């Protein structure tokens, strides 16, 4: 019998990052929440204050470099868009193919577009990119996904879950979560005490706990803030991606 080997498939994931109160950000580097293309975690990275050539850079990066073995590499097709909220035809999109690899110095670089848009154009509300102090960045990532790659989410780094500079709250001594998700998670835990109990009994790592609680918070926030009229193709895909992540966590007794 002929050995067919591992079957590889192309996995594409689309992630929309809405950044509110942009002018109030007080940090040099800002990361989005983690999203997955197949088994691979990714984040968008920006520098809100711009760079030396007075442009807003937008990058795509992976997780904590220490979690990758020597020789790890992954080629990704990247499509990044800065949405024009006033004139959709003026949305800026850049595409590239980049290979992320763990090199001899232990570094997995962030790749992207250092001159995505000039800062004066970006900061001018009449241009449509920063409206009501809110901007929207969309990342579309395609990778080849094979069955032999490590899927252990315990390897995901803690720092990957911060999506703002200072809006993280300690949740029941388990992890740091977004402030907007606290009340929703509190309600869920009152209705389903096993959410907390199962994590404490299983003695999962801090990284896994933070990832799982954050994922649940994202799903609850989506269901709370989205209405039927909001459920276009992008919103349905976002919910599907969130639900697939939640299924990986396998919470006990989380029915309605």
PyMOL commands that set and color helices and strands:
alter all, ss='L'
color gray80, all
select helices_A, chain A and resi 22-24+65-67+88-90+119-123+125-127+153-155+158-161+179-191+194-202+206-225+228-230+233-249
alter helices_A, ss='H'
color red, helices_A
select strands_A, chain A and resi 9-19+30-31+35-37+40-46+55-61+73-82+92-101+111-118+135-145+168-171+175-178
alter strands_A, ss='S'
color yellow, strands_A
deselect
rebuild
show_as cartoon
